Amino acid sequence: MKILKKYARISLCFSILSCAAFSSQSRAAEGQAPSESVPSIAFATLDIGAQSGCVRGAKMLISSEAEWQRVWKLHMQPQEIKTSAPPVDFEKQSVVALLMGTRSGGASIQIVQVVPSAAIKSTTIYYAQTPGWKDAKVASQPFHFAVIPKVEGALRFVDANQECAVCIVH
């Protein structure tokens, strides 16, 4: 009986954590900033998931149609059903690509907040990532592609789990 009670408590904890993580991921995927006190730039998710042809990690800003088509083609390589790259107006927009490369199953990455700084003409992309399970028998290539207003000036990527003074990761 003690084992069943312990199992029930563990299951309840995982359920609560899963709901909290899903809520945070949903807000981030919708481009809603986790912290309402910092002025943020809205973003729209173009694609997010765990399987990509991009086997090496990268964090990049894509500013041209040619570059976008090249990255998307690489991303779609392992997919049985290949889709066209989502349309982006590069006159007004840029694409942020977060690619974790090949990791153990359960790994994930997502943009949580995009913060501009007019004072130093830069934009900071805050992202959250989870490392995955060490014992996983399945590899994944977590990714997040999002469209943001065209970026002028410097771009900085910051792991919100490590160094986040302005955003709140739930």
C-alpha positions in Angstrom: 0.0 0.0 0.0 2.9 2.4 0.8 4.3 1.8 -2.7 0.9 2.8 -4.3 0.7 6.0 -2.2 4.3 6.9 -3.1 3.5 6.2 -6.8 0.3 8.3 -6.6 2.3 11.3 -5.1 5.0 11.0 -7.8 2.4 10.8 -10.6 0.6 13.9 -9.2 3.9 15.8 -9.1 4.7 14.9 -12.7 1.1 15.9 -13.7 1.5 19.3 -12.0 4.9 19.9 -13.6 3.7 18.9 -17.0 0.7 21.3 -16.8 3.0 24.1 -15.7 5.5 23.4 -18.5 2.7 23.1 -21.1 1.2 26.4 -20.0 4.6 28.1 -20.3 5.3 26.5 -23.7 1.8 27.6 -25.0 2.4 31.2 -23.9 5.8 31.2 -25.5 4.7 29.5 -28.7 2.0 32.2 -29.0 4.6 34.9 -28.8 3.4 36.1 -25.4 6.1 37.3 -23.2 6.5 35.5 -19.9 7.2 38.8 -18.2 4.8 41.6 -18.7 7.0 44.2 -17.1 9.6 44.2 -19.8 8.6 45.6 -23.3 8.8 42.7 -25.7 8.5 42.1 -29.4 5.8 39.8 -30.4 6.9 36.7 -32.4 5.0 34.0 -34.3 6.1 30.3 -34.3 6.7 29.0 -37.8 7.6 25.5 -36.6 8.7 23.9 -33.4 9.5 20.3 -32.6 11.9 17.5 -32.0 12.9 16.1 -35.4 15.0 18.1 -37.8 17.6 17.5 -40.5 19.7 20.1 -38.7 22.0 17.8 -36.7 24.4 20.5 -35.6 23.3 23.1 -33.0 23.0 26.7 -34.1 21.2 29.9 -33.1 20.8 32.2 -36.0 18.9 35.1 -37.5 17.8 34.5 -41.1 17.4 37.7 -43.1 17.0 36.6 -46.7 14.7 34.4 -48.7 17.7 32.4 -50.1 19.1 31.7 -46.7 15.6 30.7 -45.4 15.0 28.3 -48.3 18.5 26.7 -47.7 17.9 26.2 -43.9 14.3 25.0 -44.4 15.5 22.4 -47.0 18.1 21.1 -44.6 15.5 21.0 -41.8 13.0 19.0 -43.9 15.5 16.3 -45.0 14.4 13.5 -42.7 10.7 14.2 -43.2 8.7 11.8 -45.3 6.3 14.5 -46.3 8.2 17.6 -47.1 6.5 21.0 -46.8 7.4 24.3 -48.3 9.1 26.9 -46.1 6.4 29.2 -44.5 6.3 32.5 -46.3 8.2 35.4 -44.7 8.3 39.0 -45.9 12.0 39.7 -45.5 11.5 43.4 -46.2 9.7 43.6 -42.8 10.6 40.4 -40.9 13.4 38.1 -39.9 13.4 34.5 -38.9 15.0 33.3 -35.6 16.2 29.7 -35.7 17.1 27.8 -32.6 18.6 24.4 -33.4 19.9 22.1 -30.6 21.5 19.6 -32.9 21.3 15.9 -32.1 20.4 15.2 -28.5 18.9 12.5 -26.4 15.2 12.0 -26.4 13.1 14.5 -24.4 15.3 17.5 -25.2 13.5 20.7 -26.2 14.2 24.3 -27.0 11.9 27.3 -27.4 12.0 31.1 -27.6 10.4 32.6 -24.5 10.9 36.3 -25.0 12.3 38.8 -27.6 13.4 42.1 -26.0 14.6 45.1 -27.9 17.0 47.8 -26.6 16.8 51.1 -28.5 19.5 52.5 -26.3 22.2 50.1 -27.7 20.4 49.2 -30.9 20.2 45.5 -30.1 17.7 42.7 -29.7 17.9 39.9 -27.1 16.3 36.5 -27.8 15.7 34.7 -24.5 15.2 30.9 -24.9 14.6 27.9 -22.7 16.0 24.5 -23.2 15.8 21.1 -21.5 18.7 18.6 -22.0 16.7 15.4 -22.4 17.1 12.0 -20.7 20.5 10.5 -20.5 19.1 6.9 -20.8 17.0 7.7 -23.9 17.4 5.3 -26.8 16.0 7.8 -29.3 17.9 10.8 -30.6 16.1 14.1 -31.4 17.0 17.4 -33.0 15.0 20.0 -31.2 14.2 23.2 -33.0 12.2 26.4 -33.0 11.7 28.7 -35.9 9.9 32.0 -35.3 9.3 35.1 -37.3 9.9 38.5 -35.7 9.9 42.1 -37.0 13.1 42.9 -39.0 16.1 43.2 -36.7 18.4 46.1 -37.1 21.6 46.1 -35.1 23.1 43.5 -32.8 21.4 40.2 -31.8 22.1 38.4 -28.6 20.9 34.9 -27.6 20.5 34.3 -23.8 19.6 31.0 -22.1 16.7 32.1 -19.9 17.4 29.2 -17.5 21.0 30.4 -16.9 21.1 34.1 -17.2 17.8 35.9 -17.2 17.4 39.2 -15.4 14.3 40.4 -17.2 12.1 37.4 -18.0 10.3 34.8 -16.0 10.4 31.2 -17.2 7.6 29.2 -15.7 
